[in-house]
Amino acid sequence: MTTTSTASEDSSRLAQFEARIAADESIEPKDWMPERYRKQLIRMMAQHAHSEVVGMLPEGNWITRAPTLRRKMVLLAKVQDEAGHGLYIYCGTETLGVDRHDLVQELLDGKAKYSSIFNYPTLTWADIGAIGWLVDGAAIVNQTMLAKASFGPYARAMVRICKEENFHKRQGYEIMATLARGTGAQRAMAQDALNRWWWPSLMMFGPHDKDSTNSDELMRWGIKRKSNDELRQRFVNMTIVQAQAIDLTVPDADLKYNEMTGDWETGPIDWDEFWRVVKGNGPCNKERLDARRKADADGAWVRAAASAYVEKHA
Ligand code: BYC
């Protein structure tokens, strides 16, 4: 694209691009953009799309075991929404000149990242409540910020996704609230789910700012508007109050309220665990990738039939 352009043309385009970012203009697919901006967006959006798709697996595990018909219908709708989110974001990523099949192949080859949170098992029904409340809750905090991202297709996808995530969070919190005011065993199940999902949910926001390799660039270009730690803190402040409202306790002996800042300050996050999971050695990494590979193989005949149909009618 820029092979014939001179260095001075490129630097003037870069200056124009940066002026547009500074003026909070939306960057659209056909606009000129630095190659690095394009690459960063492809990286982040592809990881996000993969997370939505892999994220269906932990909850999908409970569709056949939901305790009532109503719970089953809600869970089915939620899991289908996640598939839709994956599709919107893969579409958005394709506006940057990549093919989603290549992105999916990278996931299947174990080369692409997806959110660490989906490598934990869903052991009880309360885990479905905890995922909706905490995981979708964390995703909303992150994605509300991304709805203001400088790249138009990503920002617009986030607006719609956030609306659906709000419903997901409400359904999860309602499951937790119901269990928390139920029998002793139900209450214990809710507390156990919170104990297991709390720290992995905090890890969803990524490493501390000082260790975040991409943040400076992403923030300079208006892709991220807030840092990993700022968003994590916002999530903690919201969630502690919600836990108190249903008489559950987060598993953190060091948690304390800072009167000066108004923040709930947590104890240290286990970053060794985070990197173990990100690098493929979490409790369910293998199971998740195996499931995606199986789905891909099982669907091969559908793709072959669809492309044969298209070729025949071309
Ligand atoms: N897991 O420089 P940093 C959902 C990687 S799904 C794995 O701070 P960045 C839902 C990071 O990629 C919603 N890897 O990165 C679905 C980087 O490695 P590379 C999921 C992580 O990009 C179904 C390295 O660590 N949301 O809601 O500035 C059911 C250094 O990090 C993680 C999104 O995907 C992690 N948690 O910031 C229910 C949001 N964190 O790529 C719910 C979009 C970091 O340089 N993504 N890494 O090799 C983002 O907002 C940002 O990419 C992150 C990380 C905040 C995640």
Boltz pocket constraint, residues with backbone or C-beta under 6 A from the ligand:
constraints:
  - pocket:
      binder: B
      contacts: [[A, 43], [A, 44], [A, 47], [A, 48], [A, 49], [A, 51], [A, 52], [A, 53], [A, 54], [A, 55], [A, 56], [A, 82], [A, 113], [A, 114], [A, 115], [A, 116], [A, 117], [A, 131], [A, 135], [A, 136], [A, 139], [A, 142], [A, 203], [A, 204], [A, 205], [A, 206], [A, 207], [A, 208], [A, 211], [A, 212], [A, 213], [A, 214], [A, 215], [A, 218], [A, 228], [A, 278]]
      max_distance: 6.0
